[in-house]
Amino acid sequence: MSDPSAELEELARILASPDAGAGKSLAYSALLRLQERSVSDPDAIRALAGRSRSLVSLLVGDVRDEDEEIAVQAMKCLGFMIHHPAILASIPVGVGGGVLESLANVIITAKMKSVCNLGMWCISMQQFDGSLLNAHFQSLLKAIVHALDNPFGSLSTTFEAIQAVMKIASQLGEMMRASSHIWIPPLYRRLLSTDKRERDMTERCLLKIKSIMLPPPPTLSKVLALDMKERLLVSMKDMLEQGFKVQTVRAWGWFIRLLGDRALRKRCLLNDMLKIPELTFSDQDVRVQIASQFAWEGIIDALIQPTVQAQRSNTTKEKQMQRTNKSRFDTDDSLSSGFLKSIKLIMTPLIGIFSSKSDLSVHSSCFNTWCYLLHKLDIYVNHPLVRNLVLDPVFEAAFHSGPLIIRTWFCNLCLDLLDDSISAKLGIDEKDSDDQVGQNMSKTPNQGNLISGRFSWNQYPIKWLPWDPCQLDFYIQVIQTICEVSVASVAKSNEDQSLTCDAALRMFRSVLKLVQMEFMSPSTNYDDIMWILKQILMFVKKICEDANLGCGDRKGTRSYHTSFLFIQAIFEQLQPSILGSPLYKIPLDLKYVENWESVDDFRRPLDMRDITYMDMVSPVVYLIVLYHVVIQSHLDKSKAEATPWGSCKYMEIVLSSDHPSENLALINALLYKHANFSCLELWSAVAGGLKDHMNAAIDPSMVQKALNFSTIIHLLSYPFYVYSHQMEKIVDTNAADSSGEYHVSAPRKPEVGHLIEEWISLYGFVSTMDIQLPAPNTFHGLLCSILNDCLQGNTSLLEHGNDLGSSSDNPVIDFISFYGNLLTYIVEQNLKSEVRIDGITAGSDSVLHFAAK
């Protein structure tokens, strides 16, 4: 291999010779080969760097040569010299300035396309320092604009000019931005070219320099507004008529971006421009609709970003979350009406698509555009007024219309978005809330993953603010919207009903996690807890009362079941220390309770506490009353099966509170308000929960001391009162029957065997407790006296036992079975303890006599 230094010396001699002739072309070919070799040959690089000053001067002289071959070769060699960092470092500043001026001059004066193109290529390849480029910026700008105007009408010239634009923009961003009104017009006009390659390379360039251009300088917007009136609007309309709809609307998106907020100040121009997407949004071609969604991001860039920056500059963020149930925005009056109008304008077509039966790909593109808007809104996506415009209508649309597959996909995306916002709030240390505003981010889904409904939030950060209690209103409103859609969807399929119910419940559970976090925070005070509890209970109350309005039909049955699930979610998600605490009393403001009438024919214990409208009760009692009201109202109008209580989770909360006897007394009062078989479900849950709680207590004596004697007596007596009252109804119903035979109906009766087991189990456990009794044997004596009263009221029915038949559906048979088994058990237990029981013999004889038959 030859010595690079010697070779370069010989080549330089030939290139400097005025009589080189054809030898100059050969010398340039050899120089190009040497430059290629230098990529892997350090000696060649050192040789080129050592002779860079003289060599560059020779190259600059030859780029103006009239011989195209020489000029082209010199340009290629020059491009390498000013691109390689090691060589460039050895070129003096003065020589470098001469290179830039020579290139600019050659580009402007070139009569050959190849020379002009290579001149642009050299500019796109150079690695000069920014200060040197700055000094020669005007010359470079003129050359770039000249090439963008494309004097040769060549696609290659356009390509090289665009490459040079991106290079200079990356090196001199501010200067290029300041002069954008000069060089961007010849660029953006190419968006309306009929040549696809020209449009594509132009759009790639705009995407590359987007951060430099936006928001656009006023000078650029002004030039574009004038250009739009004079030629671009007409050109876009012509392209639409020719069928270039996708191309036109994509160009429109860039034009509206480059107009920026000037579009709002030029109302007539904006209205004229909006006629383009009005046509494409409603087009039948899916590709046109999707292109319209992408282009619509342009108006988001134009109208939102500068406004948000202005809003933030006028607003001082609070350093700590307000603990007065108010948002950080509650005192923020800086939102202008123009800003809100801009949001309405942007949301109008998006809501239209979300509410339509468009193709799934159109919906996914629309969702992506909507998420882009959420991103651009910055922290103002959390503002109540903004939320009402951008979030509420989308969540509402997600459950309204269209094929089930689209709505399932769409509502899952919306719920995932809300879950993500909740997750961000759950993961924040409250003391660092304001410092971490920018870190609480959710991402919009990748376009390619939208169709499946499974995606990662990895494109646009959404700045969810840390949790504050006032946001509870928003989340509850979203759930309420979903529930209202569910109630309205009577004619829809079971899949539709399941979708809305599951979505509402999923959202509610997520919100309860936030509430639980708030309750656990040491900075949460009493007023905060009361406000949150009232919001939650008011919501569930409305759900239940709305369900009562539809009881008796399919819609009512579904709403009734949903109501139960909401109540159950509260018990499962919120801590018992809050729900069962006597500190947090809630007024019993239920309409059903207000309308209760006293039961004159039902013998309530005189010493029992009554439960009335607006009584102050703990949240757990409120919820139990609410659930019971739903069951009772539902059963009054429908014979459908009620949802069982299932576990004793509720009673665990009742009995784990500081004053279990008070809560239990209120539940007893609720039971005695109703003497229906259906209420025995609640009684069974209460009895089982009481027994299990006492059995599992670490210190049973503490539980026993907390319970009231009369409360337990009333609880054990309740099933007898129910049966007594129901049997009296049968007697009254058949009193006028002349046949003398009893005709009994089968109202919703419980499983008598289960009731017997529950009663015996509780009685056996309580009878061993060390309860503070007012007098010896009062517990057994008083209980037996109550049972005797119940039996005495039904002696006439027992006397006709032979006429009742033996049907298993006969409630009278259950009545006798229940009394007979329990009385037998009581007698046996007391005989074992040698305790005499007075006052029970007469009634028990009748029951036992019939049971023997």
C-alpha positions in Angstrom: 0.0 0.0 0.0 1.4 3.4 -1.0 2.2 6.1 1.5 -0.9 8.3 1.9 1.1 11.5 2.5 3.1 11.0 -0.7 0.0 10.1 -2.6 -1.8 13.2 -1.4 1.2 15.4 -2.3 1.2 14.1 -5.9 -2.6 14.5 -6.2 -2.4 18.1 -4.8 0.2 18.9 -7.4 -1.9 17.7 -10.2 -5.1 19.5 -9.0 -3.1 22.7 -8.6 -1.7 22.5 -12.1 -3.4 24.8 -14.7 -2.5 22.3 -17.4 -3.8 19.2 -15.7 -6.4 18.6 -18.4 -7.8 15.1 -18.2 -5.4 14.3 -15.4 -7.5 16.3 -13.0 -10.4 14.0 -13.4 -8.2 11.0 -12.7 -6.7 12.8 -9.7 -10.2 13.4 -8.2 -11.0 9.7 -8.7 -7.9 8.8 -6.9 -8.7 11.3 -4.1 -12.1 9.8 -3.7 -10.6 6.3 -3.4 -8.1 7.6 -0.8 -11.0 9.2 1.2 -12.9 6.0 1.1 -9.8 4.1 2.3 -9.3 6.5 5.2 -12.4 5.3 6.9 -10.4 2.3 8.1 -6.8 3.7 7.6 -5.7 6.1 10.4 -2.6 7.1 8.4 -4.8 8.3 5.5 -6.9 10.4 7.9 -3.8 12.0 9.4 -2.5 12.7 5.9 -5.9 14.3 4.8 -6.0 16.4 8.0 -2.4 17.6 7.5 -3.1 18.9 4.0 -6.7 19.9 4.7 -6.1 23.7 4.3 -4.5 23.6 0.9 -6.6 20.7 -0.3 -9.9 22.4 0.7 -8.8 25.6 -1.1 -8.2 23.6 -4.3 -11.6 21.9 -4.0 -13.5 25.1 -3.4 -11.9 26.5 -6.6 -13.0 23.5 -8.7 -16.6 23.4 -7.5 -17.2 26.4 -9.8 -15.5 24.7 -12.7 -17.5 24.9 -15.9 -16.7 21.3 -16.6 -19.6 19.4 -14.8 -17.5 16.3 -14.3 -14.8 18.2 -12.5 -17.3 20.3 -10.4 -19.2 17.2 -9.4 -16.0 15.3 -8.3 -14.7 18.3 -6.4 -18.0 18.6 -4.6 -18.0 15.0 -3.5 -14.5 15.3 -2.2 -15.3 18.5 -0.4 -18.3 16.9 1.2 -16.1 14.3 2.8 -13.6 16.9 4.0 -16.2 19.0 5.9 -18.0 15.9 7.3 -15.2 14.1 9.0 -14.6 15.5 12.5 -10.8 14.8 12.5 -10.3 16.6 9.2 -12.8 19.4 10.0 -10.9 20.3 13.1 -7.8 21.1 11.1 -9.6 23.5 8.7 -9.1 27.1 9.8 -12.2 29.2 10.5 -11.5 31.5 7.6 -11.2 28.7 5.2 -14.4 27.1 6.6 -16.2 30.4 6.1 -15.0 30.5 2.5 -16.3 27.0 1.9 -19.8 27.9 3.1 -19.9 31.1 1.0 -18.6 29.2 -2.1 -21.2 26.5 -1.6 -24.1 29.0 -1.3 -22.9 30.9 -4.3 -22.5 27.7 -6.4 -26.0 26.6 -5.5 -27.6 29.9 -6.5 -25.7 30.3 -9.7 -25.5 26.7 -10.8 -26.7 26.0 -14.3 -26.4 22.2 -13.8 -28.8 20.2 -11.6 -26.1 17.9 -10.4 -23.9 20.7 -9.1 -26.9 22.3 -7.3 -27.9 19.0 -5.8 -24.3 18.2 -4.6 -24.0 21.7 -3.2 -27.1 21.0 -1.0 -25.7 17.6 -0.2 -22.5 19.2 1.1 -24.5 21.5 3.3 -26.5 18.6 4.7 -23.2 16.7 5.3 -21.1 19.5 6.9 -20.3 19.4 10.6 -19.2 23.0 11.1 -19.5 24.7 14.5 -22.7 26.6 15.1 -20.9 30.0 15.5 -19.4 29.6 12.0 -22.8 28.7 10.5 -24.3 31.6 12.3 -21.9 34.0 10.7 -22.9 32.8 7.2 -26.5 32.0 7.9 -28.0 34.5 5.4 -26.0 33.1 2.6 -27.0 29.5 3.5 -30.7 30.6 3.8 -30.7 32.1 0.4 -29.2 28.9 -1.1 -31.7 26.7 0.7 -34.7 28.8 -0.4 -33.3 28.8 -4.0 -33.1 25.0 -4.0 -36.5 24.6 -2.4 -38.0 26.7 -5.2 -36.5 24.0 -7.4 -35.3 25.9 -10.5 -34.7 22.5 -12.3 -38.1 21.0 -11.4 -36.3 17.9 -10.2 -37.4 15.6 -7.4 -33.7 15.0 -6.5 -33.2 18.7 -6.0 -36.2 18.9 -3.7 -34.9 15.9 -1.7 -31.4 17.4 -1.2 -32.9 20.8 -0.3 -35.1 19.2 2.4 -32.1 17.2 3.8 -30.2 20.5 4.1 -33.2 22.2 5.8 -33.3 19.4 8.5 -29.5 19.7 9.0 -29.4 23.4 9.5 -32.5 23.3 11.6 -30.8 20.9 14.0 -27.7 23.2 14.2 -29.4 26.6 14.2 -32.8 26.0 15.6 -33.6 29.5 16.9 -32.3 31.3 13.7 -34.2 28.9 11.5 -37.4 29.5 13.6 -37.0 33.2 13.3 -36.7 33.0 9.6 -39.3 30.3 9.1 -41.6 32.7 7.2 -38.9 32.7 4.5 -38.1 29.0 4.0 -41.2 27.2 5.2 -43.7 28.5 2.5 -41.8 26.9 -0.4 -41.8 23.7 1.7 -45.4 23.6 2.9 -46.7 24.3 -0.6 -45.3 20.9 -1.7 -47.9 19.2 0.6 -50.4 19.8 -2.2 -48.1 18.3 -4.9 -49.6 15.6 -7.1 -46.4 13.7 -6.7 -46.6 11.3 -3.8 -42.9 11.1 -3.2 -42.6 14.9 -2.9 -45.5 15.0 -0.4 -44.0 12.2 1.6 -40.5 13.7 1.9 -42.0 17.1 2.8 -44.1 15.6 5.5 -41.1 13.7 6.9 -39.2 17.0 7.1 -42.0 18.8 8.9 -42.3 16.0 11.4 -38.5 16.2 12.0 -38.5 20.0 12.6 -41.9 20.1 14.3 -40.4 21.0 17.7 -38.6 24.0 16.1 -41.6 25.3 14.3 -44.4 24.9 16.9 -45.9 27.0 18.2 -45.4 29.0 14.9 -43.8 32.5 15.0 -46.3 35.2 14.2 -44.4 36.1 11.0 -44.9 32.6 9.7 -48.6 32.5 10.6 -49.2 35.8 8.9 -47.5 34.7 5.7 -49.5 31.4 5.7 -52.8 33.1 6.4 -52.3 35.3 3.3 -51.1 32.3 1.3 -54.2 30.4 2.4 -56.6 33.0 1.2 -54.8 33.5 -2.1 -54.1 30.0 -3.3 -54.0 27.1 -0.7 -57.7 26.9 0.0 -58.5 26.9 -3.7 -55.9 24.2 -4.2 -57.3 22.0 -1.4 -60.8 22.3 -2.8 -59.5 21.3 -6.3 -57.7 18.3 -4.8 -60.9 17.2 -3.1 -62.8 17.4 -6.3 -60.1 15.3 -8.0 -60.4 12.6 -5.3 -57.2 13.3 -3.4 -59.1 13.4 -0.1 -56.5 11.7 2.2 -53.7 13.9 0.8 -55.8 17.1 1.1 -56.8 16.5 4.8 -53.2 15.6 5.7 -52.0 18.9 4.2 -54.8 20.7 6.0 -53.5 19.3 9.4 -50.1 20.9 8.8 -51.6 24.2 7.6 -53.7 24.6 10.7 -50.7 23.8 12.9 -48.6 26.5 11.1 -51.4 29.0 11.5 -51.4 28.4 15.3 -53.5 30.6 17.5 -53.8 33.1 14.6 -56.5 30.8 13.4 -58.7 32.0 16.3 -58.1 35.6 15.4 -59.0 35.0 11.8 -62.5 33.6 12.3 -63.5 33.9 8.6 -60.4 32.0 7.6 -60.9 29.4 10.3 -64.5 28.8 9.2 -63.4 28.4 5.6 -60.7 26.0 6.6 -63.0 23.9 8.7 -65.1 23.1 5.7 -62.4 20.7 4.5 -62.5 18.3 7.6 -66.3 18.7 7.7 -66.3 16.9 4.4 -63.7 14.3 5.2 -64.9 13.4 8.7 -68.2 12.2 7.2 -66.7 10.5 4.2 -67.6 6.8 3.7 -64.0 5.8 3.0 -62.4 4.6 6.3 -58.9 5.8 5.1 -60.2 9.3 4.7 -61.8 9.2 8.2 -58.6 8.0 9.8 -56.6 10.6 7.9 -59.0 13.2 9.2 -58.3 12.0 12.8 -54.6 12.4 12.3 -55.0 15.8 10.7 -57.3 16.9 13.6 -54.2 16.8 15.9 -53.1 19.8 13.9 -55.9 21.9 15.3 -55.0 20.6 18.8 -51.5 21.8 18.3 -52.7 25.2 17.0 -55.3 26.0 19.6 -54.3 24.3 22.8 -50.5 24.3 23.4 -50.0 28.1 23.3 -53.1 28.7 25.4 -52.1 26.2 28.1 -48.7 27.8 28.4 -50.4 31.2 28.9 -52.8 29.8 31.4 -49.9 28.3 33.4 -47.9 31.5 33.4 -50.9 33.3 35.0 -51.5 30.7 37.7 -49.4 30.0 40.8 -49.6 26.3 41.8 -50.5 25.6 45.3 -47.6 24.0 47.3 -49.9 21.8 49.3 -53.2 20.1 48.6 -56.2 22.0 50.0 -57.9 20.1 52.8 -61.2 21.9 52.4 -62.7 19.5 49.8 -61.8 22.0 47.1 -59.7 21.6 44.0 -56.5 23.6 43.4 -58.5 24.9 40.5 -61.5 26.1 42.5 -60.1 29.5 42.9 -58.5 29.5 39.4 -60.4 32.0 37.2 -57.7 32.2 34.6 -59.4 29.9 32.1 -60.6 32.2 29.3 -63.9 31.6 27.4 -61.8 31.4 24.2 -59.9 28.4 25.6 -63.1 26.6 26.5 -64.6 27.3 23.1 -61.5 25.9 21.5 -61.9 22.7 23.4 -65.6 22.5 22.4 -64.6 23.0 18.8 -62.0 20.2 19.0 -64.3 17.8 20.8 -67.3 18.2 18.5 -66.2 15.8 15.7 -64.6 13.4 18.1 -67.8 13.0 20.1 -69.6 12.5 16.8 -67.4 9.6 15.9 -67.4 8.0 19.3 -71.3 8.1 19.2 -71.4 6.7 15.7 -71.3 3.1 14.3 -68.1 3.7 12.5 -65.5 1.1 11.8 -63.4 -0.1 14.7 -60.2 1.3 13.1 -61.9 4.7 12.9 -62.8 4.5 16.6 -59.3 3.6 17.5 -57.8 6.5 15.6 -60.3 8.8 17.2 -59.3 7.5 20.6 -55.7 8.2 19.8 -56.5 11.7 18.8 -58.5 12.2 21.9 -55.6 11.0 24.1 -53.3 13.5 22.2 -55.7 16.2 23.3 -55.5 15.1 26.9 -51.7 15.2 26.7 -51.7 18.7 25.2 -54.0 20.0 27.9 -51.2 19.5 30.4 -52.4 19.8 34.1 -55.6 21.4 32.9 -56.9 18.0 32.0 -57.7 17.9 35.7 -59.7 21.2 35.7 -63.4 20.6 36.5 -64.5 22.7 33.6 -62.1 21.0 31.1 -63.1 17.6 32.4 -66.7 18.3 31.7 -65.8 19.0 28.1 -63.2 16.4 27.3 -63.9 13.4 29.6 -67.6 13.3 30.4 -69.0 13.1 26.9 -66.5 10.5 25.8 -67.3 8.2 28.8 -71.0 8.7 28.1 -70.6 7.8 24.4 -68.6 4.7 25.3 -71.8 3.0 26.6 -74.5 4.2 24.3 -74.5 2.9 20.8 -72.8 0.8 18.2 -72.0 -2.9 17.9 -71.2 -4.7 21.2 -67.7 -5.5 20.2 -66.8 -1.8 19.6 -68.5 -0.7 22.8 -66.8 -3.4 24.8 -63.4 -2.4 23.4 -64.2 1.3 23.8 -65.4 1.2 27.4 -62.5 -1.0 28.4 -60.1 1.6 27.0 -61.9 4.4 28.9 -61.9 2.4 32.1 -58.2 1.6 31.6 -57.5 5.3 31.2 -59.3 6.1 34.4 -57.7 3.2 36.2 -54.3 4.6 35.1 -55.2 8.0 36.5 -56.2 6.3 39.8 -53.0 4.2 39.9 -51.0 7.4 39.4 -52.8 8.9 42.4 -52.4 5.9 44.5 -48.7 5.8 44.0 -47.9 9.3 45.2 -46.5 10.3 48.5 -48.8 13.0 49.6 -46.0 15.3 50.9 -44.3 15.3 47.5 -47.5 15.7 45.5 -46.7 19.0 43.8 -43.1 18.1 43.1 -44.3 15.0 41.3 -47.0 16.5 39.1 -44.9 15.9 36.0 -44.2 12.3 37.0 -47.8 11.2 37.4 -48.2 10.2 33.8 -50.5 8.0 31.8 -49.7 7.1 28.3 -51.9 6.9 25.3 -52.1 3.6 23.5 -49.8 2.7 20.6 -51.9 2.9 17.4 -51.0 -0.7 16.4 -52.2 -2.1 19.7 -55.5 -0.2 19.8 -57.6 -2.8 17.9 -56.9 -5.5 20.5 -57.8 -3.3 23.4 -54.6 -4.2 25.1 -52.0 -1.5 25.0 -49.2 0.2 27.0 -49.4 4.0 27.7 -46.1 4.9 25.9 -46.6 7.8 23.6 -48.1 10.9 25.2 -47.8 11.7 28.9 -51.0 12.8 30.6 -50.4 14.9 33.7 -52.8 13.5 36.3 -52.5 15.6 39.4 -52.2 14.0 42.8 -55.4 13.0 44.4 -57.5 15.5 46.3 -60.9 14.7 47.7 -62.8 17.1 45.4 -62.0 14.7 42.5 -64.4 12.2 44.0 -67.3 14.2 42.4 -65.9 13.6 39.0 -65.4 9.9 39.4 -68.8 9.4 40.9 -70.4 11.3 38.0 -68.7 9.0 35.5 -70.0 5.9 37.4 -73.4 7.6 37.5 -73.3 8.1 33.8 -72.5 4.4 33.2 -75.4 3.4 35.6 -77.9 5.6 33.8 -76.9 4.0 30.5 -77.4 0.6 32.1 -80.9 1.6 33.3 -81.8 3.0 29.9 -80.7 -0.1 28.0 -83.8 -2.2 28.8 -84.2 -3.5 25.3 -80.6 -4.5 24.9 -79.1 -7.9 25.3 -77.8 -9.6 28.4 -74.3 -8.9 27.2 -75.0 -5.2 27.0 -76.4 -5.2 30.5 -73.5 -7.1 31.8 -71.0 -4.8 30.1 -72.4 -1.6 31.7 -72.9 -3.2 35.1 -69.4 -4.6 35.2 -67.9 -1.3 34.0 -69.7 0.7 36.7 -68.7 -1.7 39.4 -65.1 -1.9 38.2 -64.8 1.9 38.3 -66.5 2.1 41.7 -64.0 -0.3 43.2 -61.1 1.7 41.8 -62.6 4.9 43.4 -63.0 3.1 46.7 -59.3 2.4 46.7 -58.6 6.1 46.5 -61.1 6.7 49.3 -59.4 4.0 51.4 -56.1 5.7 50.8 -57.5 9.0 51.9 -58.9 7.5 55.1 -55.5 6.0 55.9 -53.7 9.3 55.5 -52.7 10.9 58.8 -53.4 14.3 57.4 -57.1 13.5 56.7 -59.3 15.1 59.2 -62.8 14.4 60.5 -64.5 16.8 58.1 -62.8 15.2 55.1 -63.9 11.7 56.2 -67.5 12.9 56.7 -67.6 14.6 53.4 -66.3 11.6 51.5 -68.6 9.2 53.4 -71.6 11.4 52.5 -70.6 11.5 48.8 -70.3 7.7 48.7 -73.5 7.0 50.5 -75.5 9.6 48.6 -74.4 7.9 45.4 -75.3 4.4 46.5 -78.6 5.7 47.9 -79.5 7.2 44.5 -78.6 3.9 42.8 -80.8 2.0 45.2 -83.7 4.4 45.0 -83.6 4.4 41.2 -83.7 0.6 41.3 -86.8 0.7 43.4 -88.6 2.8 40.8 -88.2 0.0 38.3 -89.0 -3.0 40.5 -91.1 -5.7 39.0 -89.7 -5.7 35.5 -86.5 -6.9 33.9 -84.9 -3.5 34.2 -85.7 -3.3 37.9 -84.4 -6.8 38.6 -81.1 -5.9 37.0 -80.9 -2.6 38.8 -81.7 -4.2 42.1 -78.9 -6.7 41.7 -76.5 -4.0 40.7 -77.5 -2.0 43.8 -76.5 -5.0 46.0 -73.1 -5.3 44.3 -72.4 -1.6 45.0 -73.2 -2.0 48.6 -71.1 -5.1 48.8 -68.1 -3.3 47.2 -68.2 -0.7 50.0 -68.1 -3.4 52.7 -65.2 -5.1 50.9 -63.1 -2.1 50.1 -63.4 0.3 53.1 -62.0 -0.3 56.5 -64.3 -1.5 59.3 -63.0 1.1 61.7 -64.6 3.8 59.5 -67.8 2.1 58.5 -68.6 0.8 62.0 -67.4 3.8 64.0 -69.9 5.7 66.1 -67.9 8.9 65.4 -69.2 9.1 61.8 -72.9 9.3 62.1 -75.0 9.7 59.0 -78.6 10.8 58.9 -81.0 8.1 57.8 -82.4 10.1 54.9 -84.0 7.3 52.9 -87.4 8.0 51.4 -88.5 4.5 52.1 -87.8 5.0 55.8 -89.6 8.3 55.8 -92.7 6.6 54.4 -92.8 3.8 57.0 -96.0 3.3 58.8 -96.3 1.8 62.2 -97.4 -1.8 62.2 -100.5 -1.7 64.5 -101.2 -5.4 64.4 -97.6 -6.4 65.1 -96.6 -6.6 68.7 -93.2 -4.9 69.0 -91.4 -5.2 72.3 -92.1 -2.1 74.3 -88.4 -1.6 75.3 -87.1 -1.8 71.8 -85.4 1.2 70.2 -87.3 2.5 67.2 -85.7 3.5 64.0 -87.1 6.5 62.2 -86.4 8.9 59.4 -83.2 11.1 59.9 -81.9 9.0 62.8 -78.1 9.4 63.1 -76.6 6.0 62.4 -73.1 4.6 61.6 -72.3 4.0 57.9 -72.6 0.3 58.3 -76.1 0.6 59.7 -77.0 3.0 56.9 -75.9 0.5 54.3 -77.7 -2.4 55.9 -80.9 -0.4 56.1 -80.4 0.7 52.5 -79.9 -2.9 51.3 -82.9 -4.1 53.3 -85.0 -1.3 51.8 -84.0 -2.5 48.3 -84.9 -6.1 49.1 -88.1 -5.2 50.8 -89.3 -2.8 48.0 -88.3 -5.3 45.4 -90.2 -8.2 47.0 -93.2 -6.0 47.4 -93.4 -5.7 43.6 -91.7 -8.8 42.3 -91.5 -12.5 43.3 -88.0 -12.8 41.9 -85.3 -14.3 44.1 -83.5 -11.9 46.3 -79.7 -11.8 46.4 -78.6 -13.5 49.6 -76.4 -11.8 52.1 -74.0 -14.7 51.8 -71.1 -13.9 54.2 -71.2 -12.3 57.6 -68.8 -9.5 56.6 -71.4 -6.9 57.5 -71.9 -8.2 61.0 -68.2 -8.4 61.6 -68.1 -4.6 61.0 -71.1 -4.0 63.1 -69.8 -6.0 66.0 -66.2 -4.8 65.7 -67.2 -1.2 66.3 -66.7 0.6 69.6 -70.5 0.3 70.4 -71.7 -3.0 68.9 -74.8 -3.1 71.0 -76.1 0.2 69.6 -75.6 -0.9 66.0 -77.2 -4.3 66.7 -80.2 -2.5 68.4 -80.7 -0.4 65.3 -80.6 -3.5 63.1 -83.2 -5.2 65.4 -85.3 -2.1 65.1 -85.1 -2.4 61.3 -86.1 -6.1 61.4 -89.1 -5.4 63.6 -90.3 -2.8 61.2 -91.1 -5.6 58.8 -92.7 -8.9 59.7 -92.1 -10.7 56.4 -90.5 -14.0 55.7 -88.0 -12.2 53.4 -86.6 -10.4 56.4 -85.4 -13.7 57.9 -82.6 -13.7 55.4 -81.2 -10.6 57.2 -81.9 -12.1 60.6 -80.0 -15.2 59.6 -77.0 -13.2 58.6 -77.2 -11.2 61.8 -77.5 -14.2 64.0 -74.7 -16.1 62.3 -72.5 -13.1 62.3 -73.1 -12.5 66.0 -72.3 -16.1 66.9 -69.2 -16.3 64.7 -67.9 -13.0 66.1 -68.3 -14.0 69.7 -66.8 -17.4 69.0 -63.7 -15.9 67.3 -63.2 -13.2 69.8 -59.8 -13.2 71.6 -61.4 -12.0 74.8 -65.0 -13.2 74.8 -65.7 -11.5 78.1 -65.1 -8.1 76.4 -67.7 -8.9 73.8 -70.2 -10.1 76.3 -69.9 -6.9 78.3 -70.4 -4.9 75.1 -73.7 -6.6 74.3 -77.0 -5.7 75.8 -79.3 -8.2 77.4 -82.6 -7.0 75.8 -80.9 -6.7 72.3 -80.1 -10.4 72.3 -83.6 -11.3 73.6 -85.1 -9.3 70.8 -82.9 -10.9 68.2 -83.8 -14.4 69.3 -87.5 -13.5 69.5 -87.7 -12.1 66.0 -88.3 -15.3 64.0 -91.3 -16.1 66.3 -92.8 -12.7 65.7 -92.4 -13.1 61.9 -94.1 -16.5 61.9 -96.8 -15.3 64.3 -97.6 -12.3 62.2 -97.7 -14.3 59.0 -100.0 -17.0 60.5 -102.3 -14.3 61.7 -102.6 -13.1 58.1 -103.6 -16.5 57.1 -106.3 -16.6 59.7 -107.6 -13.2 58.7 -107.6 -14.2 55.0 -109.6 -17.4 55.6 -111.9 -16.0 58.3 -114.7 -15.4 55.7 -114.4 -18.8 54.0 -117.7 -20.6 54.5 -116.2 -24.0 53.8 -114.4 -24.0 57.1 -111.2 -25.2 55.5 -107.9 -23.2 55.6 -106.4 -22.2 52.2 -102.8 -21.2 52.6 -100.6 -19.5 50.1 -96.8 -19.8 49.9 -95.3 -16.3 50.3 -91.5 -16.1 50.0 -90.7 -18.3 52.9 -87.2 -19.2 54.1 -85.7 -22.7 54.5 -87.0 -23.6 57.8 -84.3 -26.2 58.5 -81.6 -23.5 58.1 -83.5 -21.1 60.4 -83.8 -23.8 63.1 -80.1 -24.5 62.9 -79.2 -20.8 63.1 -81.5 -20.2 66.1 -80.4 -23.2 68.1 -76.8 -22.4 67.4 -77.2 -18.8 68.6 -79.4 -19.7 71.6 -76.9 -22.4 72.7 -74.0 -20.1 72.5 -75.8 -17.1 74.2 -77.2 -19.3 77.0 -73.6 -20.0 78.2 -72.6 -16.4 78.2 -72.0 -14.4 81.3 -74.5 -11.7 80.5 -75.5 -9.1 83.1 -79.1 -10.1 83.8 -81.5 -7.9 85.8 -82.8 -11.0 87.8 -82.2 -14.7 88.1 -83.6 -16.8 85.2 -84.8 -13.6 83.5 -83.2 -14.6 80.1 -85.0 -18.0 79.8 -88.2 -16.8 81.5 -88.6 -13.7 79.3 -87.8 -15.6 76.1 -90.4 -18.3 76.9 -92.9 -15.7 77.8 -92.5 -14.0 74.4 -92.8 -17.4 72.7 -96.0 -18.2 74.6 -97.5 -14.9 73.5 -96.8 -15.7 69.9 -98.3 -19.2 70.2 -101.4 -17.8 71.9 -102.2 -15.7 68.9 -102.3 -18.7 66.6 -104.2 -21.3 68.6 -107.1 -21.3 66.2 -104.9 -22.2 63.4 -103.3 -25.0 65.4 -106.8 -26.4 66.3 -107.4 -27.0 62.6 -104.1 -28.8 62.0 -105.9 -31.9 60.6 -107.2 -29.8 57.7 -103.9 -28.4 56.6 -102.5 -31.2 54.6 -98.9 -32.2 54.4 -97.6 -30.2 51.5 -94.0 -29.1 51.9 -94.9 -25.7 50.4 -97.4 -25.1 53.2 -96.1 -22.2 55.4 -98.2 -23.4 58.3 -96.3 -26.7 58.3 -93.1 -24.7 58.5 -94.6 -22.7 61.3 -95.4 -25.7 63.4 -92.1 -27.4 62.6 -90.2 -24.2 63.6 -92.0 -23.8 66.9 -92.0 -27.5 67.7 -88.3 -28.0 67.2 -87.2 -24.9 69.1 -89.6 -25.4 72.0 -88.4 -29.0 72.3 -84.8 -27.8 72.3 -85.5 -25.2 75.0 -87.3 -27.6 77.2 -84.5 -30.2 76.9 -81.8 -27.7 77.6 -83.6 -26.4 80.7 -84.5 -29.8 82.0 -80.8 -30.6 81.9 -80.0 -27.6 84.0 -83.0 -28.4 86.3 -84.5 -25.0 85.7 -88.3 -24.8 85.8 -90.0 -23.0 83.0 -93.4 -21.5 83.7 -95.9 -20.1 81.3 -95.1 -22.2 78.3 -97.0 -25.4 78.8 -100.3 -24.5 77.2 -99.0 -23.3 73.9 -96.3 -25.9 73.7 -98.8 -28.7 74.3 -100.7 -27.7 71.2 -97.6 -27.5 69.0 -96.2 -30.8 70.3 -99.5 -32.5 69.9 -99.8 -31.5 66.2 -96.1 -32.3 65.6 -96.6 -35.8 67.0 -99.4 -36.3 64.3 
